[in-house]
């Protein structure tokens, strides 16, 4: 049983900005990129830990311990994304961890294993969540989770839409489900059905397809899977390459949604028209290191689009046409009405046709 006197402070984005396990005498401060924890500062204001993430949700891959960048560890994870070991740069494994059914960390002898040999704590544990080892709790973004009681400590912010038990974790099925936000998590077809309405903050994983986080711009009701023919010629990576080549110079708050919309348009054209689909940028890509994030975002956009399509969701309404415009005009394109518009976006390679800002990505039905 822990004796931590836990205090938590949150930033304006609703993220845990710092916490204290001794009632406020000493604090650990967190710095994020979105929901990913990048840096920890100790009570003296010095960098204590740094982390690098993969492309998935809650996917920590590298840990730098201390102020410098020399003490490096890799995270080994299992099928749930739970950290089960750490490896040195030379591949030496340490701190092997297993978990009870609801996320209780244990060592090889079955004893509690909240701490490890590398430092005073191990930040990422069960399903890749941030651990608060002094209190033996997990930070699940919207809520704090207690594995000893298999319960969240706060009610579900979305109410009883998902479960009448407002404190339950994954419908009491932790083996098959995860809950990366502390909100509603669906694993299809296990616990989702046609007619279920997905709202901002929900997450959904379609077996053999991928994962999708629901935002305000893509809330929808699950419908029948979308299938528009068998003419498909492109692999998922080729579709992602098209998306990357078309949007590689763009940035801004809505660029991820823009890429998902373009991915849907390319998939529609490929599935229904095959080689007769509208002309696009190349299906090949060799991105430089500086554009690795944009290429990864484009590939993730394809997965997101395919998850949506498996659930009957296509924001372009079957559209096969898309373009980039230097204003927010809603004028039809070649006689086709506008279905989605994402912007304004910045353009790092401006031209006369597409200046450096106020770029919009449109799709048409």
Rosetta blueprint (number, residue, H / E / L):
1 X L
2 X L
3 X L
4 X L
5 X E
6 X L
7 X E
8 X E
9 X E
10 X E
11 X L
12 X L
13 X L
14 X L
15 X L
16 X E
17 X E
18 X E
19 X E
20 X E
21 X L
22 X E
23 X L
24 X L
25 X L
26 X L
27 X L
28 X E
29 X E
30 X E
31 X E
32 X E
33 X E
34 X L
35 X L
36 X E
37 X E
38 X E
39 X E
40 X E
41 X E
42 X L
43 X L
44 X L
45 X L
46 X L
47 X E
48 X E
49 X E
50 X E
51 X E
52 X E
53 X E
54 X L
55 X L
56 X L
57 X L
58 X L
59 X L
60 X E
61 X E
62 X E
63 X E
64 X E
65 X E
66 X L
67 X L
68 X L
69 X L
70 X L
71 X L
72 X E
73 X E
74 X E
75 X E
76 X E
77 X E
78 X L
79 X L
80 X L
81 X L
82 X L
83 X E
84 X E
85 X E
86 X E
87 X E
88 X E
89 X L
90 X L
91 X L
92 X L
93 X E
94 X E
95 X L
96 X L
97 X L
98 X E
99 X E
100 X L
101 X L
102 X L
103 X L
104 X L
105 X E
106 X E
107 X L
108 X L
109 X L
110 X L
111 X L
112 X E
113 X L
114 X L
115 X L
116 X L
117 X L
118 X L
119 X L
120 X L
121 X L
122 X L
123 X L
124 X E
125 X L
126 X H
127 X H
128 X H
129 X L
130 X E
131 X E
132 X E
133 X L
134 X L
135 X L
136 X L
137 X E
138 X E
139 X E
140 X L
141 X L
142 X L
143 X L
144 X E
145 X E
146 X E
147 X L
148 X L
149 X L
150 X L
151 X E
152 X E
153 X L
154 X L
155 X L
156 X L
157 X L
158 X L
159 X H
160 X H
161 X H
162 X L
163 X L
164 X L
165 X L
166 X L
167 X L
168 X E
169 X L
170 X H
171 X H
172 X H
173 X L
174 X L
175 X L
176 X L
177 X L
178 X L
179 X L
180 X L
181 X L
182 X L
183 X L
184 X L
185 X E
186 X E
187 X E
188 X E
189 X L
190 X L
191 X L
192 X L
193 X L
194 X L
195 X L
196 X L
197 X E
198 X E
199 X L
200 X L
201 X L
202 X L
203 X E
204 X E
205 X E
206 X E
207 X L
208 X L
209 X L
210 X E
211 X E
212 X E
213 X E
214 X L
215 X L
216 X H
217 X H
218 X H
219 X L
220 X E
221 X E
222 X L
223 X L
224 X L
225 X L
226 X L
227 X L
228 X L
229 X L
230 X L
231 X L
232 X L
233 X L
234 X L
235 X L
236 X H
237 X H
238 X H
239 X H
240 X H
241 X H
242 X H
243 X H
244 X H
245 X H
246 X H
247 X H
248 X L
249 X L
250 X E
251 X E
252 X L
253 X L
254 X L
255 X H
256 X H
257 X H
258 X H
259 X H
260 X H
261 X H
262 X H
263 X H
264 X H
265 X H
266 X H
267 X H
268 X H
269 X H
270 X H
271 X H
272 X H
273 X H
274 X H
275 X H
276 X H
277 X L
278 X L
279 X L
280 X L
281 X L
282 X L
283 X L
284 X L
285 X L
286 X L
287 X L
288 X L
289 X H
290 X H
291 X H
292 X H
293 X H
294 X H
295 X H
296 X H
297 X H
298 X H
299 X H
300 X H
301 X H
302 X H
303 X H
304 X H
305 X H
306 X H
307 X H
308 X H
309 X H
310 X H
311 X L
312 X L
313 X L
314 X L
315 X L
316 X L
317 X L
318 X L
319 X L
320 X L
321 X E
322 X E
323 X E
324 X E
325 X E
326 X L
327 X L
328 X L
329 X L
330 X L
331 X L
332 X L
333 X E
334 X L
335 X L
336 X E
337 X L
338 X E
339 X E
340 X E
341 X E
342 X E
343 X E
344 X E
345 X E
346 X E
347 X E
348 X L
349 X L
350 X L
351 X L
352 X L
353 X L
354 X L
355 X L
356 X L
357 X L
358 X L
359 X E
360 X E
361 X E
362 X E
363 X E
364 X E
365 X L
